[in-house]
Amino acid sequence: MHRPNFCVECGERLAARGWRARLNPHLCRDCARRLGSSGWLKPVAIIMVVAVSAFTFGRYSRQAAPPLLIQRAANSPLSDSPVNPNDASRATTRKESSATNPVVPVSNIDEPGYICGARTKKGTPCHRRVHAAGERCFQHKGMAAMVPLEKLMVKSK
């Protein structure tokens, strides 16, 4: 590391003694005392004060968050009354309503299911379900099947 031999202010020969020589290697003791050895402290302190004051001003001058509003459609079957999870009468009405309105299955059990069957990157047939025989999944549209159509049908239980 380059160390100057003379003071940049007065031109006096520098003697490298002590920790002050490491902090201000380009100034002698007299010039360092006269100019202030902590010349970097004042700008850093000013920057810190400005940053903290800007943060606090921004924090306290912002508006409060608006309240959360959950709106329901006018034709919604749900009631507007608040839900009480400990209410036993609502649990019995749910059971009764499920007994009177059985759940309709999404697909008919008699309807056969099919798989895509196109070659994957791994080299095996794709096992994604499709609606009809000969169709491919979204990822393999336009590709041929690896296996015959008989093997693409999924047997229902």
Helices and strands as residue ranges (DSSP letters): H 18-23, H 29-35, H 41-61, H 88-100, E 113-115, E 129-130, H 149-152, E 153-154
